[in-house]
């Protein structure tokens, strides 16, 4: 039997290479896609592996895609150098851990709203990495905090373990606003995914820890409904009766999800605004070119929403978003074709003509496009065309002034979860 990548101290190199290869996969897609993205270290023989956003999109979770979450291996041997937690899910998702009642311990911790940072020893020194980078702003900030706030702490750490932190930064809030920079120590993970036991004495280390909820019993729906102010949610750790690898479940507050929805504005109106901006940035009228570039804009937008999808309904929510984009696109494409048809008719009728700037000619043109065979919503852009405005200006006028049906500009956020909130303080 092949070793399980979630707990093995070695990962099969050909398997890693196959998962990182862009190719046609099942289920089929418009594009070739990979299951994981591997980022090489600038000069050491190690790489960080993370599942791609196509994995949740296509729901193709397996032991390696679950394990590939800030997973670091040697490129030549496949030996695990560092690992974070395997992927874990919101409590309402089908793949979330289902408590058996036989767990030896349950710990409820605040879900810190920051960025993952792993700290591990390799090649004679400690390395701090972000989720997918060996270098970059998160790594620089983590090293700065380690130097300034936790000077000397590295001497107390086990070089065989990975220290998994959440980096918080007031200048770059995600949803929760913090008052100071810090690294919150979430856990200590061995290469085989074993973690600190539930009775571990965290006071031996100087790092800030997540707050724990004094919960005698755990009802995940009740936890979700607590909604304390300026909080993301909980991580509930279930320790099975056998083993020291806790199973995690995310419980996000409805108040937090409402805030994220508002910030990202994933509503028909928000999508319409982005669509108009994207179309206005394309100074081209050839339909094939516009279609191709707008498809790129759509894919980029959908990709940006992947990290939010599991909070708002997963693939079904993403299909809602893509359907809203498609309905907006059909409206604009149809009207743009009509615009170009009318322009061709007007040209055939001699417009704009040699004396187009004369007052009488302008009145004549206005009367012509006021006739019933011209869509009233196109009159503004037709005036721009008649006045000799550049193609770029005409396109922006078209995108910005075209009337749209009310259903395409609703402000209600997409998603099936109804957010009814009460606010409860920490106990």
C-alpha positions in Angstrom: 0.0 0.0 0.0 1.3 3.5 -0.9 2.2 5.8 2.0 -0.4 8.4 2.8 1.0 11.9 1.9 -0.9 13.4 4.9 1.2 11.5 7.4 4.2 10.1 5.5 7.7 11.6 6.0 8.4 11.1 2.3 6.3 12.1 -0.8 6.7 10.2 -4.1 8.5 12.5 -6.5 6.9 11.3 -9.7 3.5 11.8 -8.0 4.4 15.4 -7.1 5.6 16.1 -10.6 2.4 14.7 -12.2 0.2 16.7 -9.8 2.1 19.9 -10.7 1.9 19.4 -14.5 -0.6 21.5 -16.5 -2.6 19.0 -18.5 -6.1 17.9 -19.4 -7.7 16.3 -16.4 -10.9 14.8 -15.3 -13.4 16.4 -15.0 -12.7 18.2 -18.3 -12.3 22.0 -18.4 -11.8 24.8 -20.8 -8.2 24.8 -19.9 -5.4 22.5 -18.9 -4.9 22.5 -15.1 -2.6 21.2 -12.3 -3.6 19.8 -9.0 -0.7 21.4 -7.0 1.6 24.3 -7.5 5.2 23.8 -6.6 7.5 26.8 -5.8 11.2 26.1 -5.8 13.6 27.7 -3.3 16.0 30.2 -4.9 19.1 28.2 -4.1 18.2 25.3 -1.7 16.9 21.9 -3.0 13.5 22.3 -1.5 10.0 23.3 -2.7 6.7 24.4 -1.3 3.6 22.6 -2.5 0.0 23.9 -2.4 -3.1 22.7 -3.9 -4.4 24.9 -6.8 -7.7 26.6 -6.7 -8.8 24.2 -9.5 -9.0 21.4 -6.8 -11.9 22.9 -4.8 -13.5 24.1 -8.0 -13.5 20.6 -9.4 -13.9 19.0 -6.0 -11.0 16.6 -6.6 -9.6 16.2 -3.1 -7.4 13.2 -2.4 -4.6 12.5 0.2 -2.0 14.6 -1.7 -4.1 17.6 -2.5 -5.3 17.6 1.1 -1.7 17.4 2.4 -0.4 20.1 -0.1 -0.9 23.1 2.1 2.4 24.8 2.8 4.0 21.3 2.4 7.8 21.5 1.9 9.8 18.6 0.5 13.3 18.0 -0.8 13.3 18.2 -4.6 15.7 15.3 -5.0 14.5 12.8 -2.4 10.9 13.7 -1.7 11.7 13.9 2.1 9.3 16.1 4.0 11.1 19.1 5.4 8.1 20.9 6.9 4.4 20.6 6.9 1.5 22.6 8.1 -2.0 21.3 8.7 -3.7 19.3 6.0 -6.7 21.1 4.4 -9.7 21.2 6.7 -13.2 22.4 6.0 -16.1 24.4 7.3 -18.4 22.4 9.6 -21.3 22.5 7.1 -19.3 21.1 4.2 -19.6 17.4 3.2 -15.9 16.7 3.7 -15.7 18.3 7.2 -14.7 15.9 10.0 -17.7 14.4 11.7 -17.3 13.9 15.4 -17.8 10.4 16.6 -18.3 11.1 20.3 -15.3 8.9 21.1 -12.8 11.8 21.0 -10.5 12.0 24.0 -10.4 15.8 23.9 -12.0 18.8 22.1 -10.4 22.2 22.0 -12.2 25.3 20.7 -9.8 28.1 19.6 -10.4 31.5 18.0 -9.8 31.4 14.3 -7.2 34.1 13.8 -7.8 36.1 10.6 -4.3 36.4 9.2 -1.8 34.7 6.9 -0.2 31.4 7.5 3.6 31.3 8.2 5.6 28.2 8.9 9.0 28.2 10.7 11.3 25.2 10.3 15.0 24.3 10.5 16.9 23.2 7.3 20.5 23.4 6.1 21.8 24.8 9.3 19.3 27.6 9.8 15.7 28.5 10.6 13.4 29.4 7.7 10.2 31.4 7.9 7.9 30.9 4.8 4.5 32.1 3.8 1.9 29.8 2.4 3.5 29.7 -1.0 6.7 31.8 -0.9 10.2 31.5 0.5 10.6 35.2 0.2 8.2 38.2 0.0 6.5 40.8 2.3 4.9 38.2 4.7 8.2 36.4 5.1 10.1 39.7 5.7 7.5 40.8 8.3 7.6 37.4 10.1 11.4 37.6 10.4 11.1 41.2 11.7 8.7 40.1 14.4 10.8 37.1 15.3 13.9 39.4 15.7 12.2 42.3 17.5 9.4 40.7 19.6 10.7 37.1 20.1 14.5 37.6 20.2 16.1 34.5 21.6 13.0 32.3 21.2 14.5 30.2 18.4 16.9 28.7 20.8 14.1 27.0 22.6 12.6 25.4 19.5 12.8 21.8 18.3 14.7 21.6 15.0 12.8 18.5 14.0 9.4 20.2 14.2 7.5 22.9 12.2 6.0 25.8 14.1 2.8 27.0 12.4 1.8 30.6 13.0 -0.9 33.0 11.8 0.7 36.4 10.9 -1.5 39.4 11.7 -0.9 42.8 10.5 -3.1 45.9 11.2 -2.0 47.6 8.0 -3.4 44.7 5.9 -6.7 43.6 7.5 -8.6 40.7 5.9 -11.8 40.9 7.8 -10.8 41.3 11.5 -9.0 44.5 12.5 -6.1 43.9 14.9 -4.2 46.6 16.8 -0.6 45.2 16.5 1.6 43.0 14.4 2.2 39.6 15.8 2.7 35.9 15.0 0.1 33.7 16.7 1.5 30.2 17.3 -1.2 27.7 16.2 0.6 24.4 16.6 3.8 22.4 16.4 3.8 19.8 13.7 6.2 16.9 13.1 7.1 15.6 9.6 4.6 12.8 10.0 1.9 15.3 11.0 1.9 14.5 14.7 1.1 17.5 16.8 1.4 18.7 20.3 -1.0 16.8 22.7 -4.1 18.5 24.1 -2.5 19.0 27.5 0.7 20.5 26.1 2.1 23.3 28.3 2.3 26.2 25.8 3.6 28.6 28.5 7.1 27.0 27.9 7.2 29.1 24.7 7.0 32.9 24.5 4.7 33.1 21.5 1.2 34.5 21.6 -1.5 31.8 21.4 -5.1 31.8 20.1 -7.7 32.3 22.8 -9.6 29.2 23.9 -13.3 29.0 24.6 -14.2 27.3 27.8 -16.6 24.9 26.2 -17.9 21.9 28.1 -19.9 20.7 25.1 -19.5 21.6 21.5 -22.5 22.4 19.3 -21.1 23.8 16.0 -24.2 25.6 15.0 -24.4 27.3 18.4 -20.8 28.3 18.1 -21.5 29.8 14.6 -24.4 31.9 16.0 -22.3 33.6 18.8 -21.1 36.4 16.5 -18.7 38.3 18.7 -17.7 41.7 17.3 -14.5 41.8 15.2 -14.0 38.1 15.2 -13.7 35.5 12.4 -14.8 32.3 14.1 -13.5 29.2 15.8 -11.3 26.3 14.9 -12.5 23.2 16.7 -9.9 20.5 17.3 -11.1 17.0 17.8 -8.5 14.6 19.2 -9.4 11.0 18.2 -9.2 8.3 20.8 -6.1 6.8 19.0 -3.4 9.1 17.7 -2.1 12.6 18.2 -3.2 14.1 14.9 -6.2 16.4 15.7 -9.0 16.7 13.2 -10.0 20.3 12.6 -13.2 22.0 11.7 -13.8 25.6 10.8 -16.8 27.5 12.3 -17.0 31.0 10.8 -19.4 33.6 12.3 -22.2 34.9 10.2 -21.2 38.4 11.2 -17.7 37.8 9.7 -19.1 36.3 6.5 -21.5 39.3 6.1 -18.5 41.6 6.4 -16.6 39.7 3.8 -19.6 39.6 1.5 -19.9 43.4 1.8 -16.2 44.0 1.2 -16.0 41.8 -1.9 -19.4 42.9 -3.1 -20.3 39.6 -4.7 -23.7 40.8 -5.9 -25.1 41.4 -9.4 -24.4 45.1 -8.9 -20.8 44.4 -7.9 -20.2 42.0 -10.8 -21.8 44.5 -13.2 -19.4 47.2 -11.9 -16.4 45.0 -12.5 -17.7 43.9 -15.9 -18.1 47.6 -17.0 -14.6 48.4 -15.8 -13.1 45.4 -17.6 -14.9 46.1 -20.9 -14.0 49.8 -20.7 -10.3 48.8 -20.5 -10.4 47.0 -23.9 -10.0 49.5 -26.7 -11.1 47.1 -29.3 -14.4 46.6 -31.2 -13.6 43.2 -33.0 -16.0 40.8 -31.3 -13.6 37.8 -31.3 -10.9 39.8 -29.6 -13.3 41.3 -27.0 -14.7 37.9 -26.3 -11.3 36.5 -25.6 -10.1 39.3 -23.4 -13.4 39.4 -21.4 -13.1 35.6 -20.9 -9.6 36.3 -19.3 -11.2 39.0 -17.1 -14.0 36.6 -16.0 -11.5 33.7 -15.3 -9.3 36.0 -13.2 -12.3 37.2 -11.2 -13.6 33.7 -10.6 -10.1 32.6 -9.6 -10.0 35.5 -7.0 -13.3 34.2 -5.5 -12.1 30.6 -5.0 -10.7 31.2 -1.5 -14.2 32.5 -0.4 -16.2 29.8 -2.1 -16.4 27.2 0.8 -17.9 29.9 3.0 -20.7 30.7 0.7 -21.8 27.4 -0.8 -18.8 26.1 -2.7 -19.3 25.2 -6.4 -23.0 26.1 -6.3 -22.1 29.6 -5.2 -19.4 29.9 -7.9 -21.9 28.8 -10.5 -24.3 31.6 -9.3 -21.5 34.1 -9.7 -20.5 32.9 -13.1 -24.2 32.8 -14.2 -24.6 36.4 -13.1 -21.5 37.3 -15.2 -22.8 35.4 -18.2 -26.2 37.2 -18.1 -24.4 40.6 -17.9 -22.2 39.5 -20.8 -25.1 38.4 -23.0 -26.7 41.8 -22.5 -23.6 43.8 -23.3 -22.6 41.6 -26.3 -26.1 41.8 -27.8 -26.2 45.6 -27.4 -22.7 46.0 -28.7 -23.7 44.1 -31.9 -26.7 46.3 -32.2 -24.6 49.4 -31.8 -22.2 48.4 -34.6 -25.2 47.5 -36.8 -26.7 50.9 -36.3 -23.3 52.6 -37.0 -23.1 50.7 -40.3 -26.6 51.8 -41.3 -25.8 55.4 -40.4 -22.6 55.3 -42.4 -24.6 54.0 -45.4 -27.0 56.9 -44.9 -24.0 59.4 -45.2 -23.4 60.2 -41.5 -21.5 61.9 -40.1 -21.1 63.8 -43.3 -18.7 66.7 -44.3 -20.7 69.3 -42.4 -21.3 67.3 -39.3 -20.3 70.1 -36.9 -23.0 72.5 -38.2 -26.0 73.0 -35.9 -28.5 72.0 -38.4 -26.7 68.7 -39.2 -26.4 67.9 -35.5 -30.1 68.4 -35.1 -30.7 66.2 -38.2 -28.6 63.5 -36.7 -30.3 63.7 -33.3 -33.7 63.4 -35.0 -32.4 60.4 -37.0 -31.2 58.4 -34.0 -34.4 59.4 -32.1 -36.4 57.2 -34.5 -37.9 53.9 -33.5 -35.3 51.7 -35.3 -32.5 52.9 -32.9 -32.3 51.6 -29.4 -32.7 54.6 -27.0 -29.9 53.2 -24.8 -27.4 53.6 -27.6 -28.1 57.2 -28.3 -25.3 58.5 -26.0 -22.6 56.5 -27.6 -23.9 57.3 -31.1 -23.6 61.0 -30.3 -20.0 60.3 -29.3 -19.4 58.4 -32.6 -20.9 61.3 -34.6 -18.7 63.8 -32.8 -15.6 61.8 -33.8 -14.6 60.5 -30.3 -11.9 58.0 -30.2 -12.7 54.2 -30.2 -11.6 54.0 -26.6 -13.8 56.9 -25.5 -16.8 55.4 -27.4 -16.3 52.1 -25.7 -16.2 53.6 -22.2 -19.2 55.7 -23.0 -21.1 52.5 -24.3 -20.1 50.5 -21.2 -20.8 53.3 -18.7 -24.2 54.5 -20.1 -25.9 51.4 -21.4 -29.1 50.8 -19.5 -29.3 47.3 -17.9 -32.3 45.4 -16.5 -32.9 45.7 -12.8 -32.1 42.1 -12.1 -28.5 42.7 -13.3 -27.9 45.5 -10.8 -29.3 44.1 -7.6 -27.2 44.8 -4.5 -28.2 41.7 -2.5 -25.1 39.5 -2.2 -25.2 36.1 -3.9 -25.3 33.0 -1.8 -27.7 30.7 -0.1 -26.8 31.4 3.5 -29.1 33.9 5.2 -27.2 36.0 7.7 -29.2 36.6 10.8 -27.0 37.9 13.5 -26.9 38.4 17.2 -23.8 39.5 19.0 -22.4 37.6 21.9 -19.2 38.4 23.8 -16.4 35.9 24.6 -17.1 33.9 27.7 
